[in-house]
Amino acid sequence: GYKMARDKRIAIAVMGDGGAYAIGLQSLIYAAFRNNPITAIVINNTEYSMTGGQMAPTTLPKEITTSSPAGKDEKLFGGAFHGPELLRQVARSDAYIARASVSNPTMLERILSRAIKSQVEKNNFSFIEILSICPTNWKTNARESFEFLAKMEKIYPIGEMTKSSRAKSRDLWEQKK
């Protein structure tokens, strides 16, 4: 609504993975589908962190959370949810969609800049998922947190999604470092 009322302004929505991919998924899908000229940023730390570390759609198989103390059962709950890949299926081909990680600040800065530029110059929807750490709820120290982040980066490809392909595969990703 903000961007519709103030179309010359830059609109950035920042949300967690639990809120974006569970509670807010319908709104996120339709913002992409309508090509709303906003930049949506999802911070993915694989859990609902603000409410105590419960399992989220992005929780990795076997990952322990407060609501999955024996680890996420993939047979019951499926694998880890891939938000950018889903949005690529519904967004216009020229929408900017990418995934970055806090482990690579230079790449993260470049992707953020490109997403906002896409909103401003092309009047397009842009989306970034940022892989991040949560030592409090993961109950990890700094080294362990970044080791888990490296595991996340193997499951969630880092880079910009190609604009032409809409197939679900790792080929959607351009590794631009």
Sine and cosine of phi, psi and omega as CSV:
sin_phi,cos_phi,sin_psi,cos_psi,sin_omega,cos_omega
0.00,0.00,-0.61,0.79,-0.04,-1.00
-0.85,0.53,-0.74,0.67,-0.05,-1.00
-0.91,0.41,-0.54,0.84,0.03,-1.00
-0.93,0.37,-0.59,0.81,0.00,-1.00
-0.98,0.19,-0.52,0.86,-0.04,-1.00
-0.76,-0.65,0.94,0.33,-0.16,-0.99
-0.90,0.43,-0.30,0.95,0.01,-1.00
-1.00,0.04,-0.18,0.98,-0.03,-1.00
-1.00,0.08,0.37,-0.93,0.11,-0.99
-1.00,0.06,0.77,-0.63,0.00,-1.00
-0.91,-0.42,0.85,-0.53,0.02,-1.00
-0.82,-0.58,0.81,-0.59,0.06,-1.00
-0.93,-0.37,0.83,-0.56,0.01,-1.00
-0.91,-0.42,0.77,-0.64,-0.03,-1.00
-0.54,-0.84,0.28,-0.96,0.08,-1.00
-1.00,0.07,0.23,-0.97,-0.03,-1.00
-0.91,0.41,-0.59,0.81,0.04,-1.00
-0.89,0.45,-0.74,0.67,0.01,-1.00
-0.92,0.39,-0.60,0.80,-0.04,-1.00
-0.97,0.26,-0.69,0.73,-0.17,-0.99
-0.99,-0.17,-0.01,1.00,0.08,-1.00
-0.83,-0.55,-0.99,0.16,-0.07,-1.00
-0.86,0.51,-0.66,0.76,-0.11,-0.99
-0.96,-0.28,0.23,0.97,-0.10,-0.99
-0.88,0.48,-0.66,0.75,-0.01,-1.00
-0.86,0.52,-0.73,0.69,-0.01,-1.00
-0.90,0.43,-0.64,0.77,0.01,-1.00
-0.91,0.41,-0.70,0.71,0.02,-1.00
-0.87,0.50,-0.72,0.70,-0.05,-1.00
-0.96,0.28,-0.46,0.89,0.13,-0.99
-0.90,0.44,-0.65,0.76,0.05,-1.00
-0.93,0.36,-0.70,0.71,-0.03,-1.00
-0.88,0.48,-0.67,0.74,-0.01,-1.00
-0.99,0.17,-0.12,0.99,-0.07,-1.00
0.86,0.51,0.67,0.75,0.08,-1.00
-0.85,0.52,0.78,-0.62,-0.05,-1.00
-0.98,0.22,0.94,0.33,0.04,-1.00
-0.77,-0.64,0.27,-0.96,0.14,-0.99
-0.93,-0.38,0.91,-0.42,0.03,-1.00
-0.98,-0.19,0.78,-0.62,-0.01,-1.00
-0.86,-0.51,0.83,-0.56,0.04,-1.00
-0.92,-0.39,0.81,-0.58,0.07,-1.00
-1.00,-0.05,0.93,-0.38,-0.08,-1.00
-0.98,-0.22,0.95,-0.33,0.13,-0.99
-0.86,-0.51,0.36,0.93,0.12,-0.99
0.92,0.39,0.34,0.94,0.01,-1.00
-0.27,-0.96,0.21,-0.98,0.16,-0.99
-0.99,0.14,0.99,-0.13,-0.12,-0.99
-0.99,0.13,-0.60,0.80,-0.09,-1.00
-0.95,0.31,-0.22,0.97,-0.01,-1.00
-0.92,-0.39,0.22,0.98,0.13,-0.99
0.89,-0.45,0.08,1.00,0.09,-1.00
1.00,0.00,0.59,0.81,0.03,-1.00
-0.98,0.20,0.26,-0.96,0.04,-1.00
-0.89,0.45,0.67,-0.74,0.04,-1.00
-0.84,-0.54,0.14,-0.99,0.05,-1.00
-0.84,0.55,-0.46,0.89,-0.04,-1.00
-1.00,0.03,-0.07,1.00,0.01,-1.00
-0.84,0.54,0.73,-0.69,-0.05,-1.00
-0.97,0.23,0.50,-0.87,0.08,-1.00
-0.81,0.58,0.70,-0.72,-0.01,-1.00
0.96,0.27,-0.04,1.00,0.02,-1.00
-0.93,0.36,0.71,-0.70,0.00,-1.00
-1.00,0.03,0.77,-0.64,0.09,-1.00
-0.72,-0.70,0.07,-1.00,0.02,-1.00
-0.91,0.40,-0.44,0.90,0.03,-1.00
-0.99,-0.17,0.01,1.00,0.10,-0.99
-0.66,-0.75,0.92,0.39,-0.10,-0.99
-0.90,0.44,-0.35,0.94,0.07,-1.00
-1.00,-0.08,0.05,1.00,-0.05,-1.00
0.99,-0.14,0.50,-0.87,-0.01,-1.00
-0.90,0.43,0.83,-0.56,0.02,-1.00
-1.00,0.06,0.94,-0.34,-0.06,-1.00
-0.90,0.43,-0.51,0.86,0.02,-1.00
-0.92,0.38,-0.56,0.83,0.01,-1.00
-1.00,0.07,-0.63,0.77,-0.17,-0.99
-0.90,-0.44,0.01,1.00,0.00,-1.00
0.98,0.21,-0.05,-1.00,-0.01,-1.00
-0.99,0.11,-0.22,-0.98,0.01,-1.00
-0.97,0.24,0.69,-0.72,-0.03,-1.00
-0.97,0.24,0.69,-0.73,-0.01,-1.00
-0.92,-0.39,1.00,-0.07,-0.07,-1.00
-0.90,0.44,-0.78,0.63,-0.02,-1.00
-0.86,0.52,-0.60,0.80,0.01,-1.00
-0.90,0.44,-0.63,0.77,0.06,-1.00
-0.91,0.42,-0.73,0.68,-0.03,-1.00
-0.90,0.43,-0.53,0.85,0.04,-1.00
-0.87,0.49,-0.49,0.87,-0.01,-1.00
-0.95,0.32,-0.49,0.87,-0.08,-1.00
-0.95,-0.31,-0.36,0.93,-0.04,-1.00
-0.98,0.19,0.37,-0.93,0.10,-0.99
-0.86,0.50,0.43,-0.90,-0.06,-1.00
-0.90,0.44,-0.41,0.91,0.00,-1.00
-1.00,-0.10,0.10,1.00,0.11,-0.99
-0.92,0.38,0.57,-0.82,-0.02,-1.00
-1.00,-0.01,0.86,-0.50,-0.01,-1.00
-0.73,-0.69,0.77,-0.64,-0.06,-1.00
-0.49,-0.87,0.25,-0.97,0.13,-0.99
-0.73,-0.69,0.71,-0.70,0.01,-1.00
-0.76,-0.65,0.03,-1.00,0.00,-1.00
-0.64,-0.77,0.53,-0.85,0.06,-1.00
-0.92,0.38,-0.18,0.98,0.04,-1.00
-0.96,0.27,-0.25,0.97,-0.01,-1.00
-0.75,-0.66,0.99,0.16,-0.06,-1.00
-0.87,0.50,-0.55,0.83,0.00,-1.00
-0.90,0.43,-0.73,0.68,0.03,-1.00
-0.90,0.43,-0.66,0.75,0.01,-1.00
-0.86,0.51,-0.72,0.70,0.02,-1.00
-0.88,0.48,-0.68,0.73,0.00,-1.00
-0.90,0.44,-0.68,0.73,0.00,-1.00
-0.92,0.40,-0.67,0.74,0.06,-1.00
-0.86,0.51,-0.70,0.72,0.01,-1.00
-0.88,0.48,-0.69,0.72,0.00,-1.00
-0.92,0.40,-0.59,0.81,0.01,-1.00
-0.91,0.41,-0.72,0.69,0.01,-1.00
-0.92,0.39,-0.63,0.78,0.04,-1.00
-0.87,0.49,-0.63,0.77,0.03,-1.00
-0.89,0.46,-0.66,0.75,0.04,-1.00
-0.89,0.46,-0.74,0.68,-0.11,-0.99
-0.96,0.28,-0.76,0.65,-0.12,-0.99
-0.99,0.11,-0.55,0.83,-0.06,-1.00
-0.96,-0.28,-0.10,0.99,-0.04,-1.00
0.84,0.54,0.68,0.73,-0.08,-1.00
-0.92,-0.40,0.35,-0.94,0.22,-0.97
-0.93,0.37,0.67,-0.74,0.13,-0.99
-0.69,-0.72,0.54,-0.84,-0.11,-0.99
-0.61,-0.79,0.71,-0.71,0.08,-1.00
-0.74,-0.68,0.76,-0.65,0.21,-0.98
-0.97,-0.23,0.78,-0.62,0.00,-1.00
-0.92,-0.38,0.88,-0.47,0.08,-1.00
-0.97,0.26,0.77,-0.64,-0.09,-1.00
-0.66,-0.75,0.15,-0.99,-0.01,-1.00
-0.98,-0.22,0.32,-0.95,0.09,-1.00
-0.55,-0.83,0.96,0.28,-0.07,-1.00
-0.87,0.50,-0.50,0.87,-0.01,-1.00
-0.88,0.47,-0.82,0.57,-0.04,-1.00
-0.99,0.15,-0.46,0.89,0.08,-1.00
-0.96,0.26,-0.29,0.96,-0.06,-1.00
0.84,0.55,0.78,0.63,-0.03,-1.00
-0.81,-0.59,0.41,-0.91,0.14,-0.99
-1.00,0.06,-0.03,-1.00,-0.08,-1.00
-0.87,0.50,-0.72,0.69,-0.01,-1.00
-0.88,0.47,-0.73,0.68,0.00,-1.00
-0.90,0.44,-0.59,0.81,0.02,-1.00
-0.88,0.47,-0.71,0.70,-0.01,-1.00
-0.96,0.27,-0.42,0.91,0.13,-0.99
-0.92,0.39,-0.66,0.75,0.04,-1.00
-0.93,0.38,-0.61,0.79,0.06,-1.00
-0.87,0.49,-0.64,0.77,0.05,-1.00
-0.89,0.46,-0.60,0.80,0.07,-1.00
-0.91,0.42,-0.67,0.74,0.04,-1.00
-0.86,0.50,-0.66,0.75,-0.05,-1.00
-0.91,0.42,-0.38,0.92,0.08,-1.00
-0.97,0.23,-0.50,0.87,-0.02,-1.00
-1.00,0.04,-0.60,0.80,-0.01,-1.00
-0.94,-0.33,0.98,-0.22,-0.03,-1.00
-0.87,0.50,0.66,-0.75,0.00,-1.00
-0.99,-0.11,0.65,-0.76,0.09,-1.00
0.65,-0.76,-0.21,-0.98,0.03,-1.00
-0.99,-0.16,0.67,-0.75,0.05,-1.00
-0.97,0.24,0.64,-0.77,0.04,-1.00
-0.91,0.41,0.51,-0.86,-0.08,-1.00
-0.99,0.15,-0.45,0.89,-0.13,-0.99
-1.00,0.01,-0.55,0.83,-0.10,-1.00
-1.00,0.02,0.65,-0.76,0.09,-1.00
-0.86,-0.52,0.15,0.99,0.02,-1.00
-0.96,0.29,0.48,-0.87,0.01,-1.00
-1.00,0.01,0.99,-0.17,0.05,-1.00
-0.27,-0.96,0.21,-0.98,0.04,-1.00
-0.92,0.40,-0.26,0.97,0.01,-1.00
-0.93,0.36,-0.20,0.98,0.02,-1.00
-0.93,0.38,-0.33,0.94,-0.19,-0.98
-0.99,-0.15,0.72,-0.69,0.14,-0.99
-0.98,-0.22,0.86,-0.51,0.02,-1.00
-0.99,0.15,0.98,-0.19,0.01,-1.00
-0.89,-0.46,0.96,-0.27,-0.07,-1.00
-0.94,-0.33,0.00,0.00,0.00,0.00
